[in-house]
């Protein structure tokens, strides 16, 4: 049910680096939200044409979606955690990373031929 979608203008690092990034984000999001990691999905889209502040310097946009209500302290902690990780792994400055948090109602999220 939780989903992390990382979109960035930087080229993809080696597959093992991307795999490690996605598994780290998955485990960390599960911990932040107190949900089983078995429901967390992650995605990584590199090398997108993106601007931020009118420039093409490295940039990243992260979508975090969840069924239920994320609390302000949770989204702040996730933002700090994910910005640090993206900066370390991809080299995108923290001030060039946006995160969008979205809560969904269970009936608006499908899985296994049904909804939550």
C-alpha positions as CSV (number, residue, x, y, z in Angstrom):
1,X,0.0,0.0,0.0
2,X,2.8,2.6,0.6
3,X,4.5,3.6,-2.6
4,X,7.7,5.6,-3.2
5,X,8.3,6.9,-6.7
6,X,11.7,8.6,-7.3
7,X,12.1,10.7,-10.4
8,X,15.4,12.4,-11.1
9,X,17.3,14.2,-13.8
10,X,20.6,12.4,-13.0
11,X,21.7,9.3,-14.8
12,X,21.2,6.0,-13.2
13,X,24.0,4.7,-11.1
14,X,24.9,1.0,-11.4
15,X,22.0,-1.4,-10.9
16,X,23.3,-2.6,-7.5
17,X,23.3,1.0,-6.3
18,X,19.8,1.5,-7.5
19,X,18.7,-1.8,-6.0
20,X,20.2,-0.8,-2.6
21,X,18.6,2.6,-2.7
22,X,15.1,1.2,-3.4
23,X,15.4,-1.5,-0.7
24,X,16.6,1.1,1.8
25,X,13.7,3.5,0.9
26,X,11.3,0.6,1.2
27,X,12.5,-0.6,4.6
28,X,12.7,3.0,5.9
29,X,9.2,3.9,4.7
30,X,7.7,0.8,6.4
31,X,9.4,1.8,9.6
32,X,8.3,5.4,9.4
33,X,4.7,4.4,8.8
34,X,4.6,1.4,11.1
35,X,3.4,-0.8,8.2
36,X,4.7,-4.2,6.9
37,X,7.4,-3.8,4.3
38,X,5.7,-6.7,2.4
39,X,3.2,-4.0,1.1
40,X,5.7,-1.3,0.2
41,X,6.4,-0.7,-3.5
42,X,9.2,1.5,-4.9
43,X,10.1,2.8,-8.3
44,X,13.1,4.7,-9.7
45,X,13.0,6.7,-13.0
46,X,16.4,8.3,-13.9
47,X,17.5,10.7,-16.6
48,X,14.3,12.7,-16.9
49,X,14.4,16.2,-18.5
50,X,13.6,18.3,-15.4
51,X,14.2,21.8,-14.2
52,X,14.1,23.4,-10.8
53,X,14.5,27.1,-10.2
54,X,14.9,27.6,-14.0
55,X,18.1,25.4,-14.2
56,X,18.9,21.9,-15.3
57,X,21.2,21.2,-12.3
58,X,20.5,17.8,-10.7
59,X,17.0,17.6,-9.3
60,X,14.7,15.0,-7.8
61,X,11.0,14.6,-7.2
62,X,9.8,11.9,-4.8
63,X,6.2,10.8,-4.4
64,X,5.2,9.1,-1.2
65,X,1.7,7.6,-1.2
66,X,0.0,5.7,1.6
67,X,-3.4,4.4,2.7
68,X,-4.4,6.2,5.8
69,X,-3.2,9.4,7.3
70,X,0.4,10.4,7.6
71,X,1.1,12.7,10.5
72,X,3.2,15.9,10.2
73,X,6.0,14.4,12.3
74,X,6.1,11.3,10.0
75,X,6.3,13.4,6.8
76,X,9.0,15.6,8.3
77,X,11.0,12.5,9.3
78,X,10.5,10.9,5.9
79,X,11.6,14.1,4.2
80,X,14.8,14.3,6.2
81,X,15.6,10.7,5.8
82,X,14.9,10.5,2.0
83,X,16.6,13.8,1.2
84,X,19.7,12.6,3.0
85,X,19.7,9.3,1.2
86,X,19.1,10.8,-2.3
87,X,21.9,13.3,-1.7
88,X,24.3,10.6,-0.6
89,X,23.5,8.1,-3.4
90,X,22.6,10.4,-6.3
91,X,24.4,13.6,-5.4
92,X,21.3,15.8,-5.7
93,X,21.5,18.7,-3.3
94,X,18.9,18.5,-0.6
95,X,17.5,22.0,-1.6
96,X,16.8,20.6,-5.1
97,X,14.6,17.7,-3.9
98,X,10.8,18.0,-3.6
99,X,8.7,15.4,-1.9
100,X,4.9,15.0,-2.3
101,X,3.0,13.1,0.3
102,X,-0.5,11.8,-0.5
103,X,-2.9,9.9,1.6
104,X,-5.5,7.6,0.0
105,X,-8.6,6.0,1.2
106,X,-8.6,2.2,1.1
107,X,-11.4,2.0,-1.5
108,X,-9.3,4.1,-3.9
109,X,-6.3,1.7,-3.8
110,X,-6.6,-1.6,-5.7
111,X,-4.7,-4.7,-5.0
112,X,-5.1,-8.5,-5.6
113,X,-8.3,-8.0,-7.6
114,X,-9.9,-6.0,-4.9
115,X,-9.4,-2.8,-2.9
116,X,-8.3,-2.0,0.7
